Amino acid sequence: MSTETSAPAGAVVAPPPKSRRGFFLKLLVVVLVLAIAAWVVWYFVDGRWYEDTDDAYVNGNVVQITPQVPGTVISIGADDGDLVHQGDVLVKLDPSDADVALESARANLANTVRKVRGLYNNVTSAQADMAVRKTAVDKARADYNRRRDLAKSGAISSEELSHALDTLTSAESSLSSAQQSYNSSKVLVDDTVVASHPDVRAAAAKLRSAYLDDIRATLVAPLDGYVAKRSVQVGQRVQTGAALMAVVPLHQVWIDANFKETQLGHMRIGQPVEVTADVYGNGVKYDAKVQSLGIGSGSAFSLLPAQNATGNWIKIVQRVPVRVVFTKPEQLDKNPLRLGLSTKVTVGLHDQNGPLLAQQAPTKPAFSTTVYDQQLKSADIEIESIIHENVAAGDTKAPK
C-alpha cells in the first residue's frame, strides 16, 4: 500500500516562497546611489566651500617677568596657576642698595641746586663790582682831564699829570677785568632758571634713574592673566633679564592652524571660522575668523630649511600657518582654552571679498600695557619739591 498522500483532484498548489535576498540587494544599491547623489549635490552646493584641519593648536602671549635691576629675592607674591591683575606684586627684591642710591641722588640734587644758586649770586656780585669799577674810571678820567687843563697853564707839574694818567689806566684795566669776570659768570647761567640749568637737570636725571631702580626692586604684573613657569625662589640672587615667571592672558589667545597649501586657494582674511577643542569635544563650538594667512610655510622659517638641490627629492605638500582669532570673548570665559591644546578648525569659504594679505599697517599696538606709565610722575613731584626747598626767593632767574 503506498505511503504518499496524493493531492485531491482540482486543488491549487502554492508556489514556492521567493528569496528576499535579491530584494535587499536592490534596496542597498538604491540607497547607495541616492547617498552618493546626495553627497555630490551637497559637495557642489555647500561642502566644497569649507576647509578644515585638525593640525591646529591654541597659542597666546607669554609675558615674561624679568628684573630690570639685580637683587636678592625677599618675597614671591604669586605661584603657578594663580590669577593676577595688572599692578599686582609678583616678586620683591631687597631694596636696600636702591634706597641708599636714591638718598644719595636726593642729596646730590639739593647740593647742585645750592651751587647753581651760587652761580647766580656770582653774576650779581660781578655786576655790582663792574658798576663800582665804572664809577672809579669815570672819576679817574675826570681828574685826569682837570689836571691836563691845569698842566697846560703850568699850575701843576707834569709828574702829577702822569700820576693821574696812571690812575686812569689802572681804573680802566680794573673795569675791563670786572667786565670779563661778569661775562664769565653770566654765561654759566644765561637764559636759564635754576630748574632748567644744565647742572640741575643732570642731577635731576640721576635722581630719576635712582628712583626707577628703587621702584624696579618690586616686580608687578604688567597685565591680567595667570601665572606660569615660576622658577624664582626666595633668597635667590637674580640678574637683569633673568626669567622669573610668566603671565599668560588666557582671554587673549588665538589659534595657529596649519593648512595644506592646496587648501589655501579660496581662503581669505576675515572669513568665518568654527573651532572645536579636543578638551571639550564637538559639543562646544567657538566663533572665530581668519586674521592672517602665513607669509611662508613652516619649513621656510625653520632653523635648518630643507635643501632639494641634489636632484633626488620627494615632493611633500607643505603646510602654511593661518592665524585664527576668536570673535566672541564670552565663549572663552565660559569654556577657557589653554596654550598648546589641540583644536579642529573649519573655515567657511563662501565670502571671497577679503584680501589674501593685509592691506594696511597697524594703527595701534598689537599688545601693550600701561602699568609703567606713571613710574616717573612721583619722581618729578619730588624733584620739584627739592628744587623749591633749596631755592631762595628771587634766585630763580638769571640777571640781565
C-alpha angles and dihedrals in degrees: 000000000000118000096200116102112225121213116252115260114268095018119140114237113221114235117245114268115269119241113253094204093089091051094054091047091054091047091050091051091050092049092049092049091049091047092050091047091049091049092049091050091047093048096051094041101041117340098071089059093071132074123188140179137180091203089096130115138187114255134175148154116302105197110203117216106217129166119245092202130039119249150128118280112240101166140021116201103189141025136205113305095016119135113235132183129217110284097020114139112252104168134008124204125200103275098195097104092043091049091053092048091048093052090049090052091051091052091046092053092049091048092048092051090053092048091051089050086056089055091056090048090051089056091051091048092048090049091052092046090051090053090052091049091049091053090050090052092050091050093046091049092050091049091049093049092049093049091046090059091046091049090056090059092044094245092127134028124257089242091062090049089052091053090052090051091050090051091051092048092049092049092050091050090050090050091050091050091048091050091052091048090050092049091048092051094043095052089061092061103023116142093358142104123212094263093051098042111123094236092051092046091051091051090047090052090053089051091051090050092050090046091053092049089052093049092045090061083081114063115205134188109267092206145358115288148099126294118244139166096025108182102155121107133196111266093024117138106227129193131213112286097015113144108242101168141324135241117214119196099210092186089067102053127130139189126253103203118189109213126185114254089243089062096057100072095098099024116118138176112269098027115142119258134197116209130193124182125216090225092064101025128219092313092079117060129182127207114226143147139220109268100178143348117232119264091221143358121277093254092053091065098038121119091248108027117203116265117208099179097115096079092239106098143131120221110240123190106244126222123224122202115240118193115222122191128196118247098195112053091184088070089060090049091055096041108019121202127214129215116275097019117145118246141174117232125199118187122201110221100189094103108067097169096096123096126254092226133026111277100202140031120257115273096202137026116284090220130005146153134215098199093105098044097095100041095106096041093085090044091055091050091051092048091053090049094051092048092048092049092052100042119084121215112279094019097094099087133056116247117250 
